[in-house]
Amino acid sequence: MAEVTVMLGRGLVPPGEPIICSDDLGVLRGDGVFETINVRGGKPFLLEQHLRRMANSAAALEIPIPRSEAMRGLAESAVEEWNTRSEAEAALRLIVTRGREGSKHPTVFATVNPVGEAWKRPRRTGVKVVSATLGVSAATRAEAPWLLGGVKSISYAATMSVLRWAKEQGADDALWTSSDGYALEGPTSSLVWLEGDELCTTSTETGILPGTTSRHLLDSAGSIGLRPKEKIIEVERLAKADAAWLTSSVRGVVFITELDGKPVAQRPDIHAELVKLSGFSLD
């Protein structure tokens, strides 16, 4: 149960009170989009970037999302309510579904929950990762918009399935790969790696979801003496990179310790700089 729930046009919803109808297409078909935004120091981090990405996702699905001013106001009202209850780091979720079957009005709401230790621990310990194929080439999703490349959809069945599979293999997380051997992204995270003085992330031409945290790190790379680069990398080559990370808005910047059972090099100095740039707490 969310600790804070705010519905657009309705306001704060008491805990446990239903807000979704049984014929909502988000429930029936997973037809909707969402964003998860880190809240620290009482403020949502990279809110504008998340709102833009959400609008792009909604446009791809042809969902009539409310104007950015309304979405911003919803986010801010949810965070304001959270701030009356706690100063702890939190996760703000903005959710928009297509709405009830036969309706032209989307269902729009926000929730806020604390970021627990299970999400913070990987920031300190890193993660073991196993590769999992998407079954398509690196170029396919960009050429086939119905595959929803670059869309943050609420349809998460495949995502949760691959995470369960990864844990069955003794890993902490998975890394989606293309059928032609390229590393793409995590099921709930972006891939960042270090090669020499280049801080890299996967090119959006592969249909990955553009990462807000990874984009922030690459935009700030020059301040720590690194050159930002978007490109693609083979899985075998990634395992030999100078360091690699999974980044997301909840877990933050998490270094990869193993890839398919093989150790991945570490750069504690660069990791410390990336954590500082991102502002995530290690406590």
Buried (B, 14 or more C-beta within 10 A) or exposed (E): EBBBBBBBEEEEBEEEEEBBBEEBBBBEEEBBBBBBBBBBEEEBBBBEBBBBBBBBBBEBBEBEBBEEEEBBBBBBBBBBBBBEEBEEBBBBBBBBBBBBBEEEEBBBBBBBBBBEEEBBBBBEEBBBBBBBBBEBBBBBBBEEEEBBBBBBBBBBEEBEEBBEEBEEEEBBBBBBBBEEBBBBBBBBBBBBBBBEEBBBBBBBBBBBBBBBBBBBBBEBBEEBEBEBBBBBBBBEBBBBBBBBBBBBBBBBBBBBBBBBEEEBBBBEEBBEBBBEBBBBBEE
